[in-house]
């Protein structure tokens, strides 16, 4: 039996799927984040994110202890200002520090090795008494050979 293919819009609007509530929650968190950014300095945009709003507790995640301290000093002000902007009660503002993931390492490119370099490595490996070192140098010479396609 073929599965019925539905559009993404239909999936998000379906009352029987949890995705609709997820969509509503995501929209609310985006709205809360925007309201937060309107009352904080512009440079905060790259460092903070509203993570949760449950009950009367607002959780803000930041990427540094310095921003966490700044936000904690303003938590009573945020507790007063955000309810008016969002239409919700906020009794407590929690600030958590979560460091950003390290940037992805630079890609490793296959470097081409000249035939002369490959021959020199092979000759050097033949002269070595340390078998494991010689094998490693031979692997390097073969890898350079594979990179050139020759």
C-alpha positions as CSV (number, residue, x, y, z in Angstrom):
1,X,0.0,0.0,0.0
2,X,1.4,3.4,-1.0
3,X,1.8,6.0,1.7
4,X,-0.1,9.2,1.2
5,X,2.3,12.0,0.5
6,X,1.4,15.3,2.3
7,X,2.8,18.7,1.9
8,X,4.9,20.1,4.8
9,X,2.3,22.7,5.4
10,X,-0.3,19.9,5.8
11,X,2.0,18.0,8.2
12,X,2.5,21.1,10.4
13,X,-1.2,22.0,10.4
14,X,-2.4,18.5,11.3
15,X,-4.1,18.5,14.7
16,X,-3.2,14.8,15.2
17,X,0.6,15.4,14.8
18,X,2.9,16.7,17.5
19,X,4.4,18.9,14.8
20,X,1.7,21.5,15.0
21,X,2.4,22.1,18.7
22,X,6.1,22.1,17.9
23,X,5.5,24.7,15.2
24,X,3.5,26.9,17.7
25,X,6.1,26.5,20.3
26,X,8.9,27.4,17.9
27,X,7.0,30.5,16.7
28,X,6.5,31.6,20.4
29,X,10.2,31.1,21.2
30,X,11.1,33.2,18.2
31,X,8.7,35.9,19.3
32,X,10.1,35.7,22.8
33,X,13.6,36.0,21.5
34,X,12.7,39.0,19.4
35,X,11.1,40.7,22.4
36,X,14.2,40.0,24.4
37,X,16.4,41.5,21.7
38,X,14.3,44.6,21.6
39,X,15.1,45.4,25.3
40,X,18.8,44.4,25.2
41,X,21.7,46.1,23.4
42,X,22.1,45.2,19.7
43,X,25.3,43.3,20.3
44,X,23.4,40.8,22.4
45,X,21.9,39.3,19.3
46,X,24.9,37.1,18.5
47,X,25.2,35.9,22.1
48,X,21.7,35.0,23.5
49,X,18.8,32.8,22.7
50,X,15.5,32.2,24.5
51,X,15.6,28.4,25.1
52,X,12.4,27.8,27.1
53,X,9.4,29.5,28.6
54,X,7.6,27.1,30.9
55,X,5.2,28.1,33.6
56,X,6.4,31.5,34.7
57,X,10.0,30.8,34.1
58,X,12.0,32.1,31.1
59,X,15.3,30.4,30.3
60,X,17.9,32.3,28.3
61,X,21.0,30.6,26.9
62,X,24.1,32.6,26.3
63,X,27.6,31.7,25.0
64,X,29.7,33.3,27.6
65,X,29.9,34.0,31.3
66,X,30.2,37.7,30.7
67,X,26.8,37.8,28.9
68,X,25.3,35.6,31.6
69,X,26.4,38.2,34.2
70,X,24.9,41.0,32.2
71,X,21.7,39.2,31.8
72,X,21.5,38.3,35.5
73,X,21.9,41.9,36.4
74,X,18.9,42.7,34.2
75,X,16.7,39.8,35.2
76,X,14.3,41.8,37.3
77,X,13.9,44.3,34.5
78,X,13.3,41.5,32.0
79,X,10.7,40.0,34.3
80,X,8.8,43.3,34.2
81,X,9.2,44.2,30.5
82,X,8.8,40.8,28.8
83,X,5.3,40.0,30.2
84,X,3.9,43.1,28.6
85,X,5.5,42.4,25.3
86,X,4.6,38.7,25.2
87,X,1.4,38.6,27.2
88,X,2.7,36.0,29.6
89,X,3.7,36.1,33.3
90,X,7.4,35.8,33.9
91,X,8.3,35.5,37.6
92,X,11.8,34.1,37.1
93,X,14.5,34.5,34.5
94,X,17.1,31.8,34.4
95,X,20.4,32.3,32.5
96,X,22.5,29.4,31.4
97,X,25.9,29.4,29.7
98,X,26.3,27.0,26.8
99,X,29.5,27.4,24.8
100,X,29.3,27.4,21.1
101,X,30.5,24.3,19.3
102,X,34.1,24.6,18.0
103,X,34.2,25.5,14.3
104,X,34.6,22.6,11.9
105,X,38.2,21.9,11.1
106,X,39.5,23.0,7.7
107,X,39.0,20.4,5.0
108,X,42.0,18.2,4.3
109,X,42.9,18.4,0.7
110,X,44.8,15.7,-1.1
111,X,48.1,17.2,-1.9
112,X,49.9,16.0,-5.0
113,X,53.4,14.7,-4.6
114,X,56.0,14.8,-7.3
115,X,57.6,11.6,-8.6
116,X,60.9,12.8,-7.3
117,X,59.6,13.2,-3.8
118,X,58.0,9.8,-3.9
119,X,61.3,8.2,-5.1
120,X,63.2,10.0,-2.3
121,X,60.7,8.8,0.3
122,X,61.0,5.2,-1.0
123,X,64.8,5.4,-0.9
124,X,64.8,6.8,2.6
125,X,62.5,4.0,3.8
126,X,64.8,1.4,2.3
127,X,67.8,2.8,4.4
128,X,65.9,2.8,7.7
129,X,66.5,0.2,10.4
130,X,63.2,1.0,12.2
131,X,60.6,-1.1,10.3
132,X,57.6,0.8,11.6
133,X,59.0,4.1,10.6
134,X,60.0,2.7,7.2
135,X,56.5,1.4,6.7
136,X,55.0,4.8,7.6
137,X,57.2,6.5,5.1
138,X,56.2,4.0,2.4
139,X,52.6,4.6,3.2
140,X,53.2,8.3,2.8
141,X,54.9,7.7,-0.6
142,X,52.0,5.6,-1.8
143,X,49.4,8.1,-0.6
144,X,51.2,10.8,-2.6
145,X,51.1,8.5,-5.6
146,X,47.3,7.9,-5.2
147,X,46.7,11.6,-4.9
148,X,48.2,12.3,-8.3
149,X,46.2,9.5,-9.9
150,X,49.4,8.0,-11.3
